[in-house]
Amino acid sequence: MSQLKQMSHADNSAPSTPGKFKMEKASYFNRVRWHASPAKLCLWSFVFSAAILIFFFRSPASSPLPADPSRRSLRSPSNWGGPVWEKRVRSSARVRSRNGFSVLVTGAAGFVGTHVSAALKRRGDGVLGIDNFNDYYDPSLKRARQALLERTGVFIVEGDINDAALLRKLFEVVPFTHVMHLAAQAGVRYAMENPGSYVHSNIAGFVNLLEVCKSVNPQPSIVWASSSSVYGLNTKVPFSERDRTDQPASLYAATKKAGEEIAHTYNHIYGLSLTGLRFFTVYGPWGRPDMAYFFFTRDILKGKTIPIFEAANHGTVARDFTYIDDIVRGCLGALDTAEKSTGSGGKKRGPAQLRVFNLGNTSPVPVSDLVGILERLLKTKAKRNIMKLPRNGDVQFTHANISYAQRELGYKPVTDLQAGLKKFVRWYLNYYSSGKKAVE
Ligand SMILES: O=C(O)[C@H]1O[C@H](OP(=O)(O)OP(=O)(O)OC[C@H]2O[C@@H](n3ccc(=O)[nH]c3=O)[C@H](O)[C@@H]2O)[C@H](O)[C@@H](O)[C@H]1O
């Protein structure tokens, strides 16, 4: 601004006759004017435009950034590349068992992503993670999960699944046999606050990933996280994969349903092998702080009142809570039974596998019973505020029929809510009482 003022002042003092300069008044502006000769001006404009273009093309794809800056950032750092980085990528993805896979795990610093990555690594598969470490919930928990994985030899690349150049680079460095796609914007209620983040991650990000997967050679097989929420307002229980999924109750559910349709398209056109897993309210150690069992635990310990939803006429709200280790076994089963994609170089060569499975526990538990279990485990009475189920995306109940997953994946959940919450509470107390250093 001050420079502009200086310039207009200097302009007034410039000679009226073009080409003549009062050299004795050679001011800052005169020097600028000399630099601004047509040729120089052209050069500088070119350099300036090039810099702007480079900035935009190096950044992750444009995203519907929320207007409110206090909301989480959808942008992610893109400080990747270079020989040292490539060496880390290669070493993390190196297969160490006979017939092992090399798996790209998206959302590897997330709850399910961390557990799946660790399990794959343990059995000798090569694993490379990618995560944008967004601040939807406390990123320090994601960093702690990252540290945990690093100790097992899993490297997490910091980047966004919307960054096509990064994904292409990863496939250039490692010809992944499988992609375990778990990166997503989760949570049903947050969708009313920040709808753009669901479109960004669950739709745009998924399409971007599939675009890259369909063009690489060989194409990987893809297993990805859908959700029990696709059953929406259905009343027939238990939910079966054959049931309708056209009445979602939240934008989250709608984006997961959209993902299933998008999967169909990429399977149909490009021969990508795709398996969707409908997770039912997954819980356990290293879980997500935005989920009820997690923040109920925190608030019961703090003596804060917890809101417990009930349906109309004091109707029970219940979930088919599923323990993380059971989910991990389901994910591995899906990877192990995934057939190869049939396309190459963006062209389909034959029909490819397309599947969707429920991964639930088959025994729904009312939310009030969940609170009862937590009270016993924490030896603390909860301050309950029973309130009407808000119309914010929640459904009244979920209940999985898992016979298809049982048959095809050998999926068999073995952990009941009492046993699973016991493990969660032990982890929670350990993690939050020891300066977040605990590892279990
Ligand atoms: O299966 C899924 O696909 C989804 O599971 C999870 O959603 P939900 O099953 O809704 O879990 P969660 O929020 O923990 O609420 C649990 C129960 O507590 C009730 N609930 C919730 C909040 C509250 O304040 N009070 C309350 O009673 C609430 O009404 C509900 O009955 C994942 O978050 C989601 O990302 C997705 O993966």
The ligand as an SDF file (V2000), in Angstrom:
LIG
                    3D

 37 39  0  0  0  0  0  0  0  0999 V2000
  -21.0730  -48.1060   11.4720 O   0  0  0  0  0  0  0  0  0  0  0  0
  -20.7090  -47.1240   10.8420 C   0  0  0  0  0  0  0  0  0  0  0  0
  -20.6040  -47.1450    9.6440 O   0  0  0  0  0  0  0  0  0  0  0  0
  -20.4520  -45.8430   11.5390 C   0  0  0  0  0  0  0  0  0  0  0  0
  -20.1130  -46.1550   12.8890 O   0  0  0  0  0  0  0  0  0  0  0  0
  -19.9180  -45.0390   13.6970 C   0  0  0  0  0  0  0  0  0  0  0  0
  -21.1050  -44.2730   13.7630 O   0  0  0  0  0  0  0  0  0  0  0  0
  -22.1100  -44.5300   14.9910 P   0  0  0  0  0  0  0  0  0  0  0  0
  -22.6010  -45.9130   14.9700 O   0  0  0  0  0  0  0  0  0  0  0  0
  -23.1120  -43.4490   14.9430 O   0  0  0  0  0  0  0  0  0  0  0  0
  -21.1170  -44.4020   16.2380 O   0  0  0  0  0  0  0  0  0  0  0  0
  -21.0700  -43.3360   17.4170 P   0  0  0  0  0  0  0  0  0  0  0  0
  -21.0230  -41.9800   16.8960 O   0  0  0  0  0  0  0  0  0  0  0  0
  -19.9690  -43.7700   18.3050 O   0  0  0  0  0  0  0  0  0  0  0  0
  -22.4560  -43.5530   18.1550 O   0  0  0  0  0  0  0  0  0  0  0  0
  -22.7240  -44.7990   18.7830 C   0  0  0  0  0  0  0  0  0  0  0  0
  -24.0950  -44.7530   19.4170 C   0  0  0  0  0  0  0  0  0  0  0  0
  -24.1210  -43.7750   20.4590 O   0  0  0  0  0  0  0  0  0  0  0  0
  -25.2030  -42.8820   20.2730 C   0  0  0  0  0  0  0  0  0  0  0  0
  -24.7980  -41.5670   20.7770 N   0  0  0  0  0  0  0  0  0  0  0  0
  -23.8640  -40.8630   20.1350 C   0  0  0  0  0  0  0  0  0  0  0  0
  -23.4650  -39.6290   20.5890 C   0  0  0  0  0  0  0  0  0  0  0  0
  -24.0600  -39.1110   21.7500 C   0  0  0  0  0  0  0  0  0  0  0  0
  -23.7580  -38.0050   22.2060 O   0  0  0  0  0  0  0  0  0  0  0  0
  -25.0020  -39.8600   22.3840 N   0  0  0  0  0  0  0  0  0  0  0  0
  -25.4000  -41.0890   21.9440 C   0  0  0  0  0  0  0  0  0  0  0  0
  -26.2550  -41.7250   22.5370 O   0  0  0  0  0  0  0  0  0  0  0  0
  -25.4860  -42.9050   18.7870 C   0  0  0  0  0  0  0  0  0  0  0  0
  -26.8400  -42.5680   18.5410 O   0  0  0  0  0  0  0  0  0  0  0  0
  -25.1770  -44.3530   18.4470 C   0  0  0  0  0  0  0  0  0  0  0  0
  -26.3100  -45.1420   18.6770 O   0  0  0  0  0  0  0  0  0  0  0  0
  -18.8040  -44.1920   13.1340 C   0  0  0  0  0  0  0  0  0  0  0  0
  -18.6460  -43.0110   13.9070 O   0  0  0  0  0  0  0  0  0  0  0  0
  -19.0400  -43.8240   11.7110 C   0  0  0  0  0  0  0  0  0  0  0  0
  -17.8820  -43.1790   11.2210 O   0  0  0  0  0  0  0  0  0  0  0  0
  -19.3700  -45.0330   10.8780 C   0  0  0  0  0  0  0  0  0  0  0  0
  -18.2260  -45.7890   10.6630 O   0  0  0  0  0  0  0  0  0  0  0  0
  1  2  2  0
  2  3  1  0
  2  4  1  0
  4  5  1  0
  4 36  1  0
  5  6  1  0
  6  7  1  0
  6 32  1  0
  7  8  1  0
  8  9  2  0
  8 10  1  0
  8 11  1  0
 11 12  1  0
 12 13  2  0
 12 14  1  0
 12 15  1  0
 15 16  1  0
 16 17  1  0
 17 18  1  0
 17 30  1  0
 18 19  1  0
 19 20  1  0
 19 28  1  0
 20 21  1  0
 20 26  1  0
 21 22  2  0
 22 23  1  0
 23 24  2  0
 23 25  1  0
 25 26  1  0
 26 27  2  0
 28 29  1  0
 28 30  1  0
 30 31  1  0
 32 33  1  0
 32 34  1  0
 34 35  1  0
 34 36  1  0
 36 37  1  0
M  END
$$$$
